[in-house]
């Protein structure tokens, strides 16, 4: 089982299509993981694209979720964008909601100061 643990707007869908073809694996994009039972039911010989924030309810943090995915996977790819501002803008434009864009810019401005 190969897992691509990723964030939104990081190029993960394109990478999933490319690598699943290259590795000759069936791909499942964003499986619904509502519980640890769902997580543990993932099958071998499949390429999974898993959004890091789509964690099961009983898992408390994204770190804990990522750790669980790593434990059950044969190979794991972690994918995120370096420039969070551009990522936020891309997500806001995707959702066509300018209020979100402004919020992301405000958060980014404060994040840089930390």
C-alpha positions in Angstrom: 0.0 0.0 0.0 1.3 3.4 -1.0 -0.2 6.4 0.8 0.2 10.0 -0.3 -0.5 12.2 2.8 -1.2 15.7 1.5 -2.8 19.0 2.1 -5.2 20.8 -0.3 -4.0 22.5 -3.4 -0.6 20.9 -3.2 -0.6 19.2 -6.6 -1.6 15.9 -5.0 -4.2 14.8 -7.5 -1.7 15.1 -10.4 1.0 13.3 -8.4 -1.5 10.6 -7.5 -2.5 10.0 -11.1 1.2 10.0 -12.2 2.6 7.7 -9.5 -0.3 5.2 -9.6 0.2 4.8 -13.3 4.0 4.5 -12.9 3.6 1.9 -10.1 0.8 0.2 -11.8 -1.5 0.4 -8.8 -5.2 1.1 -8.5 -5.8 4.5 -7.0 -8.3 5.7 -4.5 -8.5 9.5 -4.0 -9.6 10.8 -0.6 -11.2 7.7 0.9 -13.7 8.4 3.7 -12.0 7.5 6.9 -14.7 8.2 9.5 -13.2 5.8 12.1 -10.1 3.7 12.9 -12.0 0.7 11.4 -12.1 2.5 8.1 -8.4 3.3 8.3 -7.4 -0.2 9.2 -9.6 -1.6 6.3 -7.3 0.1 3.6 -6.0 -2.6 1.3 -2.6 -3.5 0.1 -1.6 -3.0 -3.6 -3.6 0.3 -3.8 -2.3 3.9 -4.1 -4.3 6.1 -1.6 -4.4 9.9 -1.7 -5.3 10.9 1.9 -5.9 14.4 2.9 -4.1 15.0 6.3 -7.1 16.9 7.7 -9.6 14.2 6.9 -8.8 12.2 10.0 -11.1 9.8 11.8 -13.2 11.3 14.6 -11.4 9.3 17.4 -8.0 10.6 16.4 -7.2 13.9 18.1 -4.5 15.4 15.9 -3.2 15.4 12.4 0.2 14.2 13.8 -1.5 11.2 15.4 -3.4 10.5 12.1 -0.2 10.8 10.0 1.6 8.4 12.4 -1.3 5.8 12.0 -1.2 6.1 8.2 2.6 5.6 8.2 2.3 2.5 10.4 -0.1 0.7 8.0 1.5 1.8 4.7 4.3 0.1 2.9 5.4 3.5 1.4 4.4 7.0 2.4 4.8 10.3 0.5 4.2 13.5 2.4 3.2 16.4 0.2 2.6 20.0 1.1 3.3 23.4 -0.4 6.2 25.5 0.7 4.4 28.8 0.1 1.3 28.8 2.4 0.1 32.2 1.1 -0.1 30.9 -2.5 -1.7 27.7 -1.3 -4.3 29.7 0.6 -5.0 32.0 -2.4 -5.4 29.0 -4.6 -7.9 27.4 -2.2 -9.8 30.7 -1.8 -10.0 31.2 -5.6 -11.1 27.6 -6.0 -14.0 28.2 -3.6 -14.6 31.6 -5.2 -14.9 33.2 -1.9 -13.0 36.4 -1.5 -13.7 36.6 2.3 -11.7 33.4 2.7 -8.8 34.9 0.7 -8.7 37.9 3.0 -8.8 35.7 6.1 -5.9 33.6 4.7 -3.9 36.7 4.0 -4.5 38.0 7.5 -3.5 34.6 9.0 -0.4 34.4 6.8 0.7 37.9 7.8 0.4 37.0 11.5 2.0 33.6 10.9 5.1 35.1 9.4 5.7 37.2 12.6 5.8 34.1 14.8 
